[in-house]
Amino acid sequence: MNHEFPLPGLRPFERDETDIFFDREDHTEQLLEKLGYVRFLAVVGSSGCRG
């Protein structure tokens, strides 16, 4: 990870970056549940927003 730029921007997170992507378990479960009955789901928000 490049520590000069702590936020990875719009690229996908990597498995070894869990230290910068955490505390989203509830949101993730809700999204996965919804994907069980819809074909498309967009997740949008400002950088760093907490939902």
N, C-alpha and C positions, 0 to 999 in steps of 0.2 A: 504494500500500500504506500502511496506517496503521501508522506506526512506534511509536505508543504501545502497541499490542497486537501484538507480533511474531508470534504464532501465530494463524493464521486460524480456528481452531476447527474446526467440522464442515462448513464451506462448501467447495465445490470450489476447488482451487488454480487460479490463472490463469496463462497463459503467461509473463507478465512477473514471476512470483514464483519463478523457478528458483533464486534465491539462498537461498530458505528450504526448498526441496524438492529435495534432491540426494542422490547416493550410493545410489540405489535401483535402478540399472539391472539388476542381477542378479535382484533380487526381482521387478521388473516383467516381465522376460523369462519368469520361471517362472510368474507369474500368467497372462500372455498365452498361454503354451503350454497351461496347464491349461484355460483357457477354450476352447481348441480342441476339447476333448472332454467338457466338462461344461456344463450350462446355467446354473448359478448358482455364484457364488464369493463368499463373504463374507470381507472383510479386516477384522480387528478387532485392537485393541491399545490400550494406554495412550498418551496424548499423548506424542509424542517417543520412543516405544519403537523400538528398532533391530531388532526381529524376533528 
